[in-house]
Amino acid sequence: MQPSFYLYVLTFRGASDEYGVFAEAAFNDHAFPKQEMDFEKISLYIEELADDDLNAATFDHLWAMYEEKYIVEY
């Protein structure tokens, strides 16, 4: 079963890099779309929030890793 993007991101909590910062910010953001699995919806949330810790470029990198691991295109 594919986890939500949020659950995938939480695996980076505690890391001392930009992924860890993003994961911690997502964890602390009570409005983060935790069940969402759609790139556009999560991306829009992050862009509208414009928070340094929920950095859009970091999101793009994390999404690419998430997609590579869990989303298989046929």
C-alpha positions in Angstrom: 0.0 0.0 0.0 1.3 3.4 -0.9 1.6 5.8 2.0 0.5 9.4 1.7 3.3 11.9 0.8 3.1 13.2 4.4 3.9 9.8 5.8 6.8 9.4 3.4 8.1 12.8 4.4 8.0 11.9 8.1 10.7 9.3 7.4 13.1 12.2 7.0 12.5 13.7 10.5 15.6 14.0 12.5 17.9 14.4 9.4 20.2 17.4 9.5 19.6 18.4 5.9 16.9 20.2 4.0 14.7 17.1 3.9 14.8 16.9 7.7 13.9 20.6 8.0 11.0 20.1 5.6 9.8 17.0 7.4 9.8 18.7 10.8 7.9 21.7 9.3 5.3 19.4 7.8 5.0 17.6 11.1 4.5 20.9 13.0 2.0 22.3 10.4 -1.4 21.2 11.6 -3.0 22.3 8.3 -0.5 20.3 6.1 -2.6 18.1 3.7 -1.7 14.8 5.5 -3.9 12.5 3.5 -3.3 14.1 0.1 -1.4 12.1 -2.6 -1.9 14.6 -5.5 1.2 16.6 -6.5 -0.8 19.6 -7.7 -2.8 20.0 -4.4 0.2 19.6 -2.2 2.3 21.9 -4.4 -0.4 24.6 -4.3 -0.6 24.4 -0.5 3.2 24.8 -0.2 3.4 27.7 -2.7 0.5 29.6 -1.1 2.1 29.1 2.3 5.5 30.4 1.2 7.3 29.1 4.2 11.1 28.9 4.2 11.0 25.5 6.0 8.4 24.1 3.6 10.6 25.1 0.7 9.1 24.5 -2.8 12.4 23.2 -4.3 12.8 20.8 -1.4 9.2 19.6 -2.0 10.0 19.0 -5.7 13.0 16.8 -4.7 11.1 14.9 -2.1 8.2 14.4 -4.5 10.5 13.0 -7.2 11.9 10.5 -4.6 8.4 9.6 -3.5 7.3 9.1 -7.0 10.2 7.0 -7.9 9.6 4.8 -4.9 5.8 4.5 -4.9 4.3 5.6 -8.2 4.7 3.2 -11.0 3.6 4.4 -14.4 2.4 1.7 -16.9 
